[in-house]
């Protein structure tokens, strides 16, 4: 996956290319939200200056090169175009990424409205929601996938449904990071395709899709007393299979067991605890299974896991290598954490002021005060 990321992406352990608004955009947001920039000393601002970001043309050139040399390797290694987020990337970069995605017939993936701060950001930067801004640019399309979509409004949902686009619902990550609860029922009813995502082990702790299925299957039942609107086990299974395939524009290749599609499948032991006694396979898959019942995994007709062990690599050797690399990684990580700590007070203040604002919708659980002694309705 190509990421047209911001300069903060330099800390990531994967190849990340910067683009667009970058730090200048972040500082603009800081300035808008309660003039917090006045509290950011020039010395700290200087630490955020990594020079000019990569241009849209240069980034697209890099992507073109990667597509020509790597796309389709082994028949299964494919790329999508994934500019980080509309508040972090320039208009030119976002448009160029979509043009390339359409040309290559691949998804256009970006992160939209995971947090309330991002909801505030759209209004401050563009005078409209981030979804409305992307709609204005013509970037809501069949091949568009948003990660998260927690703080979307009814108008946003309508635009997304009309476009026939998709979202990656990261139910576990959204809770661990305190982002909120995505309005999945309304998104489904509007015609938005929902796939499930783990978001990454740094924000989820595991990559187990069964964990996400269970959380997604439970958390939306607290959205209201009308149980006819609750997300069902069957709907969760569609999200975990054909919904995910459609979000990646692979629904003609995988996502369901059909003649002509790839032999991508799991074989589970139905005599395990999760299925004993067997009475409703869909519900037991969603609410009881955690992956322990898997006996075999096949990808494109090739068995890649059998009897609880991977067949394509030496797991023990990989784990041993990771243990050897860990001390150096932790030492480097500690230095980065120390360097980043100086920014924490300003970032915390941005978060506090953003979450106190009344934006006409709420995606947090419960009705507790936003902050001790303060209420979002009292602080515009």
Protein Blocks (a to p, Z undefined) as FASTA:
>chain_A
ZZdddfklmmpmbdcddehjlmmlmmmmmmmnoplmmmmcfklmmmmmgbjaddfklmmm
mmmmmmmmmgophhlaccddddfbfklpcfklmmmmmmmmmmnopacdddehkbfklmmm
mmmmnopafklmmmmnopacfklccehjlmccfklmmmmmmnopacdddfklmmmnonap
cdfklmmmnopacdddehiaklnopacfklmmmmmmmmmmmnpmblklpccfklmmmmmm
mmmmmmnopmmmgopacehiacddddddfkbmklcccfblmlmmmmmpgojmpmbdceeh
iafbgghiafkbcfklmmmmmmmmmmmmmmmmmmmmmmmmmmmmmmmmmmmmmmmpcghi
afbecjbdfbghiafklmZZ
